[in-house]
């Protein structure tokens, strides 16, 4: 379970940053930056973990508590499908992280960033592999980023209802792939990703 050790060891204002949406075939990538101005209380700490490990119910409870907490700063940023195509998914993840940090408010003394490839940020960075299972701040960021992105994909699914985005968040599930075969590619699909690129090329050759 994640704890507050990395934040406490550094002192000052420490932000955790994580992104969600690196792998889907559709939709933006979303990042969140979360800084606790004082250590999170015990109840919230017990709820926080890597968002992928949490049940949907527990993740939502944690999200709501985070959004209501008075000792937390939150910034959320995204990079669009167009930007993913222009600069590649890795750089788009870093762009979303920078935007999330920009929206946090005060500049932190340290950013704890999930992963091993450091984004360019205007503050000191400590990379933490598997950070959403180590740092409470990164775990909180992973939860906020995932809920934000899931809600965005559910809104897109209202207009594009053949792909099951409200359930698969744009990942290449059987329902999503079936929708692609019957309805084709939308402006929200990542054309640089192999399954989408191959489908577009196959259609071009068949024409």
N, CA, C and O of each residue as an XYZ file, in Angstrom:
828
protein
N       0.842     -1.199      0.000
C       0.000      0.000      0.000
C       0.880      1.254      0.000
O       1.921      1.279      0.657
N       0.475      2.275     -0.720
C       1.264      3.509     -0.727
C       1.231      4.191      0.635
O       0.308      3.995      1.426
N       2.264      5.002      0.890
C       2.312      5.761      2.129
C       2.821      7.174      1.838
O       2.961      7.572      0.682
N       3.094      7.919      2.906
C       3.476      9.327      2.767
C       4.967      9.533      3.016
O       5.409     10.655      3.265
N       5.744      8.447      2.949
C       7.154      8.521      3.333
C       7.970      9.413      2.407
O       8.773     10.212      2.889
N       7.793      9.304      1.100
C       8.579     10.115      0.168
C       8.276     11.601      0.347
O       9.179     12.437      0.321
N       7.012     11.914      0.527
C       6.630     13.316      0.724
C       7.211     13.857      2.023
O       7.760     14.958      2.052
N       7.091     13.086      3.093
C       7.571     13.533      4.402
C       9.081     13.668      4.423
O       9.617     14.569      5.067
N       9.771     12.779      3.721
C      11.232     12.805      3.723
C      11.772     14.065      3.055
O      12.804     14.591      3.471
N      11.093     14.547      2.037
C      11.567     15.741      1.340
C      11.152     17.013      2.061
O      11.937     17.956      2.162
N       9.921     17.045      2.562
C       9.406     18.265      3.171
C       8.995     19.273      2.115
O       9.177     19.042      0.920
N       8.443     20.388      2.558
C       7.955     21.384      1.621
C       6.710     20.898      0.903
O       6.050     19.961      1.351
N       6.392     21.540     -0.215
C       5.215     21.162     -0.997
C       5.640     20.136     -2.044
O       6.385     20.453     -2.971
N       5.163     18.916     -1.888
C       5.507     17.817     -2.793
C       4.260     17.405     -3.554
O       3.210     17.161     -2.959
N       4.381     17.329     -4.880
C       3.247     16.966     -5.723
C       3.475     15.574     -6.300
O       4.599     15.219     -6.653
N       2.417     14.797     -6.395
C       2.455     13.527     -7.108
C       1.789     13.692     -8.461
O       0.732     14.316     -8.563
N       2.399     13.136     -9.502
C       1.875     13.285    -10.858
C       1.763     11.913    -11.511
O       2.686     11.102    -11.439
N       0.630     11.665    -12.143
C       0.433     10.421    -12.878
C      -0.466     10.694    -14.073
O      -1.234     11.656    -14.083
N      -0.358      9.834    -15.080
C      -1.193      9.962    -16.274
C      -1.993      8.693    -16.490
O      -1.635      7.618    -16.010
N      -3.082      8.843    -17.223
C      -3.955      7.732    -17.578
C      -4.301      7.861    -19.057
O      -4.565      8.958    -19.550
N      -4.296      6.734    -19.757
C      -4.722      6.759    -21.152
C      -3.603      6.629    -22.150
O      -3.738      7.066    -23.293
N      -2.493      6.032    -21.740
C      -1.388      5.836    -22.680
C      -1.751      4.796    -23.751
O      -1.373      4.951    -24.912
N      -2.471      3.752    -23.375
C      -2.688      2.618    -24.256
C      -3.951      2.574    -25.092
O      -3.980      1.822    -26.066
N      -5.007      3.333    -24.780
C      -6.249      3.228    -25.553
C      -6.084      3.589    -27.030
O      -5.122      4.251    -27.421
N      -7.035      3.143    -27.832
C      -7.041      3.446    -29.260
C      -7.769      4.747    -29.560
O      -7.728      5.235    -30.689
N      -8.437      5.313    -28.555
C      -9.218      6.533    -28.774
C      -9.159      7.415    -27.537
O      -8.932      6.947    -26.421
N      -9.370      8.714    -27.771
C      -9.452      9.665    -26.667
C      -8.120     10.263    -26.275
O      -7.068      9.772    -26.682
N      -8.162     11.322    -25.486
C      -6.952     12.010    -25.047
C      -6.235     11.230    -23.953
O      -6.762     10.256    -23.415
N      -5.036     11.674    -23.641
C      -4.349     11.226    -22.439
C      -4.577     12.296    -21.372
O      -4.547     13.489    -21.673
N      -4.802     11.875    -20.133
C      -5.122     12.792    -19.039
C      -4.133     12.585    -17.903
O      -3.806     11.450    -17.555
N      -3.665     13.669    -17.333
C      -2.757     13.604    -16.186
C      -3.326     14.422    -15.037
O      -4.086     15.368    -15.245
N      -2.950     14.046    -13.828
C      -3.338     14.814    -12.641
C      -2.108     15.068    -11.792
O      -1.187     14.253    -11.742
N      -2.111     16.205    -11.132
C      -1.077     16.582    -10.178
C      -1.767     16.834     -8.840
O      -2.708     17.622     -8.762
N      -1.299     16.166     -7.794
C      -1.930     16.264     -6.485
C      -0.880     16.549     -5.425
O       0.132     15.854     -5.344
N      -1.121     17.568     -4.615
C      -0.228     17.898     -3.494
C      -1.065     18.039     -2.229
O      -2.053     18.773     -2.206
N      -0.665     17.341     -1.192
C      -1.289     17.495      0.124
C      -0.543     18.594      0.874
O       0.684     18.569      0.969
N      -1.282     19.546      1.399
C      -0.646     20.612      2.181
C      -0.377     20.175      3.617
O       0.364     20.834      4.345
N      -0.977     19.070      4.014
C      -0.681     18.390      5.272
C      -0.947     16.913      5.026
O      -1.686     16.587      4.097
N      -0.387     16.011      5.806
C      -0.564     14.586      5.525
C      -2.035     14.196      5.472
O      -2.827     14.665      6.290
N      -2.413     13.342      4.516
C      -3.812     12.904      4.429
C      -4.209     12.118      5.667
O      -3.383     11.432      6.268
N      -5.474     12.222      6.044
C      -5.917     11.516      7.250
C      -5.923     10.010      7.010
O      -5.791      9.540      5.880
N      -6.080      9.269      8.101
C      -5.932      7.812      8.044
C      -6.990      7.165      7.164
O      -6.688      6.219      6.436
N      -8.217      7.652      7.217
C      -9.286      7.049      6.421
C      -9.007      7.192      4.933
O      -9.150      6.234      4.174
N      -8.610      8.384      4.518
C      -8.305      8.609      3.108
C      -7.080      7.802      2.697
O      -7.056      7.210      1.618
N      -6.075      7.778      3.545
C      -4.847      7.037      3.229
C      -5.139      5.565      2.964
O      -4.549      4.961      2.069
N      -6.044      4.995      3.737
C      -6.369      3.569      3.566
C      -7.092      3.317      2.243
O      -7.026      2.213      1.703
N      -7.772      4.323      1.724
C      -8.524      4.166      0.477
C      -7.638      4.291     -0.756
O      -7.951      3.731     -1.806
N      -6.537      5.020     -0.633
C      -5.731      5.352     -1.805
C      -4.821      4.205     -2.203
O      -4.181      3.571     -1.364
N      -4.780      3.956     -3.508
C      -3.884      2.957     -4.078
C      -3.859      3.203     -5.580
O      -4.589      4.047     -6.100
N      -3.013      2.458     -6.259
C      -3.001      2.480     -7.717
C      -4.435      2.332     -8.212
O      -5.120      1.375     -7.851
N      -4.894      3.272     -9.038
C      -6.299      3.273     -9.452
C      -6.697      1.977    -10.149
O      -7.857      1.571    -10.085
N      -5.741      1.324    -10.815
C      -6.053      0.086    -11.537
C      -6.356     -1.066    -10.577
O      -7.000     -2.040    -10.965
N      -5.902     -0.961     -9.342
C      -6.120     -2.022     -8.361
C      -7.441     -1.860     -7.609
O      -7.880     -2.781     -6.920
N      -8.063     -0.714     -7.736
C      -9.266     -0.428     -6.952
C     -10.519     -0.856     -7.687
O     -10.575     -0.810     -8.916
N     -11.523     -1.273     -6.933
C     -12.838     -1.484     -7.532
C     -13.405     -0.127     -7.941
O     -12.993      0.911     -7.423
N     -14.348     -0.146     -8.869
C     -14.956      1.106     -9.314
C     -15.589      1.853     -8.146
O     -15.510      3.080     -8.081
N     -16.213      1.128     -7.226
C     -16.869      1.766     -6.085
C     -15.848      2.425     -5.167
O     -16.023      3.577     -4.769
N     -14.777      1.699     -4.826
C     -13.767      2.263     -3.933
C     -13.056      3.440     -4.593
O     -12.739      4.432     -3.936
N     -12.809      3.322     -5.890
C     -12.151      4.414     -6.611
C     -13.002      5.674     -6.560
O     -12.472      6.770     -6.378
N     -14.321      5.533     -6.719
C     -15.196      6.695     -6.690
C     -15.267      7.297     -5.292
O     -15.279      8.519     -5.147
N     -15.314      6.463     -4.271
C     -15.316      6.973     -2.890
C     -14.044      7.766     -2.637
O     -14.091      8.857     -2.069
N     -12.897      7.215     -3.062
C     -11.628      7.913     -2.875
C     -11.611      9.232     -3.642
O     -11.142     10.248     -3.128
N     -12.119      9.214     -4.858
C     -12.168     10.426     -5.677
C     -12.993     11.510     -4.995
O     -12.570     12.663     -4.918
N     -14.157     11.142     -4.506
C     -15.029     12.132     -3.873
C     -14.397     12.704     -2.605
O     -14.519     13.900     -2.339
N     -13.729     11.866     -1.826
C     -13.048     12.360     -0.628
C     -11.895     13.287     -0.993
O     -11.666     14.294     -0.322
N     -11.175     12.951     -2.050
C     -10.076     13.813     -2.494
C     -10.605     15.174     -2.939
O     -10.018     16.206     -2.613
N     -11.702     15.177     -3.675
C     -12.239     16.432     -4.185
C     -12.822     17.295     -3.071
O     -12.922     18.513     -3.220
N     -13.208     16.672     -1.950
C     -13.791     17.411     -0.833
C     -12.745     17.853      0.194
O     -13.020     18.729      1.014
N     -11.552     17.258      0.158
C     -10.547     17.511      1.188
C     -10.073     18.963      1.137
O      -9.901     19.535      0.061
N      -9.866     19.541      2.304
C      -9.430     20.935      2.384
C      -7.908     21.076      2.346
O      -7.396     22.182      2.169
N      -7.185     19.975      2.510
C      -5.719     20.039      2.572
C      -5.084     19.473      1.307
O      -4.063     18.788      1.365
N      -5.700     19.765      0.166
C      -5.204     19.190     -1.082
C      -5.273     20.213     -2.201
O      -6.217     20.998     -2.294
N      -4.249     20.189     -3.051
C      -4.217     20.986     -4.271
C      -4.265     20.021     -5.444
O      -3.575     19.001     -5.436
N      -5.074     20.332     -6.454
C      -5.272     19.425     -7.582
C      -5.165     20.195     -8.888
O      -5.735     21.277     -9.033
N      -4.441     19.638     -9.821
C      -4.402     20.154    -11.183
C      -4.609     19.012    -12.152
O      -4.070     17.922    -11.959
N      -5.387     19.251    -13.192
C      -5.650     18.222    -14.205
C      -5.312     18.796    -15.575
O      -5.653     19.938    -15.885
N      -4.639     17.993    -16.384
C      -4.286     18.412    -17.741
C      -4.477     17.273    -18.712
O      -4.546     16.111    -18.312
N      -4.563     17.603    -19.996
C      -4.771     16.577    -21.012
C      -3.993     16.941    -22.264
O      -3.599     18.090    -22.460
N      -3.782     15.943    -23.103
C      -3.259     16.160    -24.451
C      -4.212     15.465    -25.417
O      -4.610     14.322    -25.193
N      -4.567     16.147    -26.472
C      -5.608     15.695    -27.389
C      -5.097     14.611    -28.338
O      -3.896     14.357    -28.428
N      -6.028     13.987    -29.035
C      -5.671     13.000    -30.050
C      -4.789     13.632    -31.124
O      -3.837     13.007    -31.592
N      -5.098     14.858    -31.515
C      -4.279     15.561    -32.511
C      -2.853     15.733    -32.005
O      -1.896     15.528    -32.751
N      -2.713     16.110    -30.738
C      -1.372     16.284    -30.175
C      -0.636     14.948    -30.054
O       0.575     14.884    -30.265
N      -1.366     13.883    -29.713
C      -0.752     12.553    -29.662
C      -0.190     12.192    -31.031
O       0.910     11.646    -31.125
N      -0.932     12.490    -32.088
C      -0.485     12.183    -33.445
C       0.702     13.055    -33.858
O       1.577     12.617    -34.605
N       0.719     14.282    -33.367
C       1.780     15.213    -33.780
C       3.106     14.954    -33.069
O       4.169     15.078    -33.678
N       3.052     14.595    -31.782
C       4.299     14.536    -31.003
C       4.575     13.156    -30.408
O       5.589     12.992    -29.729
N       3.744     12.186    -30.628
C       3.778     10.802    -30.156
C       3.229     10.692    -28.728
O       3.158     11.679    -27.995
N       2.847      9.481    -28.357
C       2.131      9.281    -27.096
C       3.002      9.590    -25.881
O       2.506     10.134    -24.894
N       4.290      9.253    -25.935
C       5.152      9.512    -24.777
C       5.255     11.010    -24.499
O       5.136     11.445    -23.354
N       5.479     11.798    -25.558
C       5.582     13.242    -25.374
C       4.236     13.857    -25.009
O       4.184     14.846    -24.278
N       3.155     13.282    -25.509
C       1.828     13.775    -25.151
C       1.543     13.540    -23.667
O       0.921     14.378    -23.014
N       1.997     12.404    -23.135
C       1.859     12.156    -21.695
C       2.596     13.222    -20.901
O       2.075     13.732    -19.908
N       3.799     13.559    -21.331
C       4.576     14.594    -20.630
C       3.905     15.957    -20.749
O       3.914     16.739    -19.798
N       3.322     16.246    -21.914
C       2.607     17.513    -22.100
C       1.419     17.589    -21.145
O       1.187     18.626    -20.523
N       0.675     16.503    -21.029
C      -0.465     16.481    -20.102
C       0.006     16.690    -18.670
O      -0.659     17.380    -17.898
N       1.143     16.105    -18.302
C       1.692     16.289    -16.961
C       2.063     17.748    -16.705
O       1.782     18.285    -15.634
N       2.694     18.388    -17.688
C       3.056     19.805    -17.519
C       1.807     20.675    -17.364
O       1.782     21.603    -16.557
N       0.788     20.365    -18.138
C      -0.458     21.131    -18.029
C      -1.125     20.915    -16.671
O      -1.679     21.850    -16.093
N      -1.072     19.687    -16.167
C      -1.639     19.421    -14.847
C      -0.889     20.213    -13.778
O      -1.503     20.797    -12.885
N       0.444     20.229    -13.873
C       1.242     20.981    -12.902
C       0.941     22.473    -12.999
O       0.852     23.155    -11.978
N       0.783     22.986    -14.220
C       0.464     24.404    -14.410
C      -0.827     24.786    -13.702
O      -0.971     25.912    -13.225
N      -1.772     23.839    -13.634
C      -3.087     24.132    -13.061
C      -3.135     23.843    -11.569
O      -4.165     24.050    -10.926
N      -2.030     23.369    -11.018
C      -2.003     23.075     -9.587
C      -2.104     24.346     -8.753
O      -2.761     24.365     -7.712
N      -1.450     25.405     -9.216
C      -1.380     26.655     -8.451
C       0.057     26.955     -8.103
O       0.841     27.282     -8.995
N       0.440     26.856     -6.830
C       1.812     27.154     -6.434
C       2.798     26.144     -7.005
O       2.458     24.979     -7.208
N       4.017     26.598     -7.261
C       5.043     25.697     -7.762
C       5.551     24.815     -6.625
O       5.976     25.342     -5.598
N       5.520     23.498     -6.774
C       5.970     22.623     -5.686
C       7.486     22.617     -5.540
O       8.217     23.018     -6.446
N       7.935     22.160     -4.395
C       9.368     22.001     -4.153
C       9.905     20.732     -4.793
O      11.103     20.633     -5.059
N       9.038     19.761     -5.042
C       9.428     18.496     -5.653
C       8.212     17.876     -6.319
O       7.099     17.945     -5.796
N       8.439     17.263     -7.489
C       7.397     16.483     -8.157
C       7.794     15.017     -8.138
O       8.856     14.643     -8.637
N       6.938     14.194     -7.560
C       7.090     12.745     -7.618
C       6.289     12.269     -8.828
O       5.066     12.401     -8.863
N       6.983     11.720     -9.812
C       6.334     11.369    -11.082
C       6.377      9.861    -11.273
O       7.436      9.243    -11.167
N       5.228      9.275    -11.555
C       5.157      7.837    -11.786
C       5.869      7.478    -13.082
O       5.680      8.144    -14.100
N       6.694      6.422    -13.050
C       7.366      5.956    -14.252
C       8.872      6.129    -14.183
O       9.434      6.399    -13.122
N       9.517      5.969    -15.333
C      10.984      6.048    -15.379
C      11.516      7.096    -16.348
O      12.711      7.395    -16.330
N      10.658      7.660    -17.193
C      11.100      8.668    -18.156
C      10.619     10.034    -17.687
O       9.417     10.290    -17.626
N      11.554     10.898    -17.359
C      11.220     12.182    -16.731
C      10.692     13.192    -17.745
O      11.314     13.415    -18.784
N       9.549     13.800    -17.446
C       9.082     14.921    -18.262
C       9.886     16.175    -17.912
O      10.534     16.240    -16.867
N       9.833     17.152    -18.791
C      10.460     18.437    -18.494
C       9.475     19.278    -17.702
O       8.447     19.710    -18.223
N       9.804     19.507    -16.427
C       8.945     20.289    -15.545
C       9.750     21.418    -14.926
O      10.968     21.303    -14.789
N       9.089     22.512    -14.548
C       9.798     23.663    -13.983
C      10.069     23.532    -12.485
O      10.057     24.529    -11.763
N      10.314     22.308    -12.016
C      10.618     22.078    -10.608
C      11.437     20.795    -10.508
O      11.467     20.019    -11.463
N      12.099     20.550     -9.385
C      12.831     19.289     -9.228
C      11.902     18.083     -9.357
O      10.738     18.135     -8.959
N      12.439     16.990     -9.922
C      11.643     15.791    -10.196
C      12.311     14.583     -9.557
O      13.536     14.457     -9.564
N      11.494     13.702     -9.009
C      11.944     12.386     -8.590
C      11.053     11.355     -9.266
O       9.852     11.304     -9.000
N      11.630     10.534    -10.136
C      10.864      9.492    -10.796
C      10.672      8.323     -9.828
O      11.590      7.947     -9.099
N       9.466      7.759     -9.835
C       9.137      6.663     -8.931
C       8.470      5.557     -9.751
O       7.295      5.664    -10.103
N       9.207      4.515    -10.048
C       8.647      3.396    -10.811
C       7.610      2.681     -9.942
O       7.877      2.328     -8.794
N       6.424      2.476    -10.517
C       5.330      1.910     -9.725
C       4.863      2.852     -8.637
O       4.399      2.425     -7.580
N       4.992      4.138     -8.911
C       4.752      5.157     -7.890
C       3.348      5.193     -7.342
O       3.146      5.585     -6.192
N       2.350      4.785     -8.153
C       0.977      4.833     -7.660
C       0.710      3.754     -6.620
O      -0.341      3.757     -5.979
N       1.653      2.829     -6.447
C       1.553      1.867     -5.360
C       2.513      2.159     -4.229
O       2.618      1.376     -3.284
N       3.229      3.300     -4.315
C       4.251      3.668     -3.334
C       3.918      4.973     -2.625
O       3.994      5.060     -1.400
N       3.553      5.981     -3.398
C       3.316      7.334     -2.874
C       1.833      7.650     -2.842
O       1.128      7.436     -3.828
N       1.353      8.162     -1.709
C      -0.056      8.545     -1.602
C      -0.414      9.666     -2.576
O      -1.522      9.697     -3.112
N       0.521     10.583     -2.804
C       0.236     11.688     -3.720
C       0.081     11.186     -5.151
O      -0.811     11.630     -5.875
N       0.953     10.259     -5.561
C       0.847      9.706     -6.908
C      -0.406      8.846     -7.026
O      -1.089      8.889     -8.049
N      -0.719      8.059     -5.983
C      -1.942      7.254     -6.002
C      -3.168      8.142     -6.156
O      -4.077      7.827     -6.925
N      -3.193      9.248     -5.428
C      -4.310     10.185     -5.544
C      -4.398     10.746     -6.960
O      -5.489     10.877     -7.516
N      -3.244     11.075     -7.539
C      -3.230     11.597     -8.911
C      -3.747     10.558     -9.891
O      -4.465     10.898    -10.832
N      -3.391      9.292     -9.682
C      -3.850      8.243    -10.598
C      -5.364      8.093    -10.540
O      -6.008      7.870    -11.565
N      -5.929      8.212     -9.356
C      -7.387      8.091     -9.198
C      -8.102      9.261     -9.868
O      -9.079      9.062    -10.590
N      -7.626     10.465     -9.635
C      -8.273     11.645    -10.215
C      -8.156     11.628    -11.735
O      -9.116     11.952    -12.434
N      -6.980     11.250    -12.255
C      -6.801     11.200    -13.704
C      -7.720     10.150    -14.331
O      -8.313     10.393    -15.382
N      -7.838      8.990    -13.692
C      -8.669      7.932    -14.265
C     -10.152      8.299    -14.254
O     -10.843      8.118    -15.256
N     -10.639      8.809    -13.134
C     -12.057      9.192    -13.075
C     -12.347     10.280    -14.102
O     -13.363     10.230    -14.795
N     -11.455     11.260    -14.201
C     -11.644     12.357    -15.159
C     -11.707     11.821    -16.580
O     -12.590     12.195    -17.352
N     -10.768     10.943    -16.925
C     -10.735     10.419    -18.298
C     -11.919      9.500    -18.571
O     -12.513      9.561    -19.648
N     -12.269      8.652    -17.610
C     -13.418      7.755    -17.802
C     -14.688      8.557    -18.060
O     -15.497      8.185    -18.910
N     -14.864      9.647    -17.336
C     -16.055     10.483    -17.535
C     -16.044     11.143    -18.910
O     -17.082     11.262    -19.560
N     -14.876     11.563    -19.340
C     -14.759     12.185    -20.655
C     -15.107     11.182    -21.752
O     -15.817     11.515    -22.701
N     -14.601      9.943    -21.618
C     -14.893      8.929    -22.627
C     -16.374      8.551    -22.612
O     -16.948      8.255    -23.661
N     -16.992      8.558    -21.437
C     -18.433      8.275    -21.363
C     -19.235      9.362    -22.082
O     -20.244      9.071    -22.724
N     -18.784     10.617    -21.972
C     -19.469     11.701    -22.694
C     -19.317     11.531    -24.205
O     -20.268     11.746    -24.955
N     -18.115     11.143    -24.650
C     -17.907     10.917    -26.083
C     -18.751      9.747    -26.580
O     -19.188      9.732    -27.731
N     -18.978      8.763    -25.700
C     -19.754      7.578    -26.087
C     -21.208      7.920    -26.392
O     -21.869      7.190    -27.129
N     -21.707      9.004    -25.845
C     -23.091      9.397    -26.123
C     -23.254      9.715    -27.609
O     -24.282      9.404    -28.210
N     -22.234     10.336    -28.193
C     -22.288     10.695    -29.615
C     -21.763      9.575    -30.521
O     -22.066      9.540    -31.713
N     -20.983      8.672    -29.951
C     -20.395      7.578    -30.727
C     -20.668      6.291    -29.953
O     -19.801      5.792    -29.235
N     -21.879      5.763    -30.106
C     -22.329      4.712    -29.199
C     -22.013      3.291    -29.662
O     -22.433      2.326    -29.024
N     -21.281      3.155    -30.760
C     -21.000      1.808    -31.278
C     -19.750      1.178    -30.678
O     -19.486     -0.002    -30.909
N     -18.971      1.948    -29.907
C     -17.629      1.499    -29.525
C     -17.508      1.090    -28.050
O     -16.476      0.560    -27.638
N     -18.537      1.331    -27.272
C     -18.504      0.939    -25.866
C     -17.542      1.730    -25.014
O     -17.041      1.223    -24.010
N     -17.272      2.985    -25.401
C     -16.275      3.778    -24.662
C     -16.669      4.022    -23.215
O     -15.803      4.215    -22.362
N     -17.979      4.014    -22.926
C     -18.409      4.224    -21.543
C     -17.999      3.046    -20.651
O     -18.001      3.162    -19.425
N     -17.653      1.924    -21.264
C     -17.219      0.740    -20.500
C     -15.732      0.428    -20.670
O     -15.075     -0.030    -19.735
N     -15.206      0.682    -21.883
C     -13.803      0.304    -22.135
C     -12.837      1.474    -22.182
O     -11.634      1.273    -22.351
N     -13.345      2.709    -22.033
C     -12.512      3.922    -21.994
C     -11.597      4.059    -23.203
O     -10.561      4.721    -23.130
N     -11.976      3.435    -24.318
C     -11.194      3.580    -25.538
C     -10.191      2.477    -25.779
O      -9.528      2.470    -26.816
N     -10.057      1.533    -24.842
C      -9.149      0.408    -25.061
C      -9.727     -0.530    -26.122
O     -10.928     -0.513    -26.391
N      -8.863     -1.338    -26.714
C      -9.242     -2.164    -27.852
C      -9.964     -3.440    -27.485
O      -9.498     -4.531    -27.814
N     -11.085     -3.327    -26.817
C     -11.884     -4.496    -26.452
C     -12.611     -5.041    -27.680
O     -12.603     -4.431    -28.750
N     -13.242     -6.210    -27.499
C     -13.988     -6.808    -28.607
C     -15.111     -5.887    -29.081
O     -15.344     -5.762    -30.283
N     -15.803     -5.246    -28.147
C     -16.882     -4.325    -28.515
C     -16.337     -3.152    -29.316
O     -16.923     -2.754    -30.323
N     -15.221     -2.600    -28.868
C     -14.617     -1.467    -29.569
C     -14.203     -1.872    -30.987
O     -14.477     -1.151    -31.947
N     -13.545     -3.021    -31.114
C     -13.080     -3.458    -32.426
C     -14.259     -3.769    -33.353
O     -14.189     -3.530    -34.558
N     -15.338     -4.304    -32.782
C     -16.533     -4.554    -33.578
C     -17.124     -3.249    -34.096
O     -17.549     -3.167    -35.249
N     -17.148     -2.225    -33.238
C     -17.632     -0.913    -33.653
C     -16.797     -0.318    -34.764
O     -17.324      0.312    -35.681
N     -15.493     -0.517    -34.683
C     -14.614     -0.014    -35.738
C     -14.924     -0.684    -37.072
O     -14.905     -0.033    -38.116
N     -15.210     -1.984    -37.036
C     -15.495     -2.708    -38.274
C     -16.815     -2.264    -38.893
O     -16.940     -2.196    -40.116
N     -17.796     -1.965    -38.051
C     -19.123     -1.614    -38.581
C     -19.285     -0.116    -38.845
O     -19.964      0.278    -39.794
N     -18.665      0.715    -38.013
C     -18.867      2.172    -38.110
C     -17.641      2.932    -38.594
O     -17.753      4.087    -39.004
N     -16.477      2.302    -38.552
C     -15.267      2.962    -39.025
C     -14.600      3.819    -37.961
O     -14.954      3.765    -36.783
N     -13.639      4.602    -38.396
C     -12.791      5.407    -37.519
C     -13.414      6.777    -37.299
O     -13.898      7.398    -38.245
N     -13.406      7.251    -36.063
C     -13.926      8.577    -35.723
C     -12.765      9.569    -35.569
O     -11.605      9.158    -35.549
N     -13.062     10.858    -35.462
C     -12.002     11.836    -35.196
C     -11.323     11.642    -33.842
O     -10.260     12.210    -33.591
N     -11.935     10.841    -32.972
C     -11.366     10.634    -31.638
C     -10.420      9.434    -31.587
O      -9.827      9.161    -30.543
N     -10.275      8.722    -32.693
C      -9.367      7.580    -32.731
C      -7.932      8.042    -33.010
O      -7.704      9.029    -33.709
N      -6.990      7.314    -32.457
C      -5.565      7.620    -32.597
C      -5.034      6.922    -33.850
O      -4.731      5.729    -33.830
N      -4.929      7.674    -34.920
C      -4.581      7.099    -36.211
C      -3.155      6.558    -36.276
O      -2.836      5.747    -37.145
N      -2.305      7.003    -35.365
C      -0.936      6.503    -35.348
C      -0.795      5.167    -34.655
O       0.252      4.528    -34.770
N      -1.814      4.723    -33.940
C      -1.750      3.443    -33.239
C      -2.033      2.320    -34.233
O      -2.919      2.439    -35.079
N      -1.278      1.234    -34.124
C      -1.255      0.196    -35.158
C      -2.636     -0.326    -35.570
O      -2.902     -0.395    -36.770
N      -3.530     -0.697    -34.640
C      -4.823     -1.237    -35.096
C      -5.623     -0.246    -35.941
O      -6.277     -0.635    -36.909
N      -5.569      1.031    -35.573
C      -6.296      2.061    -36.327
C      -5.584      2.325    -37.651
O      -6.229      2.410    -38.696
N      -4.277      2.453    -37.612
C      -3.497      2.699    -38.833
C      -3.694      1.565    -39.838
O      -3.882      1.808    -41.030
N      -3.648      0.331    -39.350
C      -3.820     -0.822    -40.242
C      -5.208     -0.835    -40.865
O      -5.363     -1.192    -42.032
N      -6.219     -0.447    -40.091
C      -7.585     -0.422    -40.610
C      -7.728      0.644    -41.705
O      -8.362      0.402    -42.732
N      -7.139      1.817    -41.480
C      -7.202      2.899    -42.450
C      -6.477      2.488    -43.746
O      -6.960      2.744    -44.848
N      -5.311      1.847    -43.587
C      -4.540      1.418    -44.755
C      -5.278      0.337    -45.536
O      -5.259      0.332    -46.767
N      -5.927     -0.576    -44.821
C      -6.673     -1.641    -45.487
C      -7.840     -1.064    -46.290
O      -8.120     -1.502    -47.406
N      -8.517     -0.071    -45.700
C      -9.628      0.562    -46.405
C      -9.144      1.309    -47.652
O      -9.810      1.315    -48.687
N      -7.975      1.935    -47.530
C      -7.418      2.675    -48.666
C      -7.058      1.728    -49.811
O      -7.275      2.044    -50.981
N      -6.509      0.572    -49.463
C      -6.121     -0.403    -50.492
C      -7.350     -1.015    -51.156
O      -7.325     -1.362    -52.337
N      -8.435     -1.143    -50.373
C      -9.653     -1.763    -50.909
C     -10.430     -0.803    -51.816
O     -11.223     -1.227    -52.656
N     -10.187      0.486    -51.630
C     -10.945      1.495    -52.381
C     -10.574      1.495    -53.862
O     -11.119      2.282    -54.635
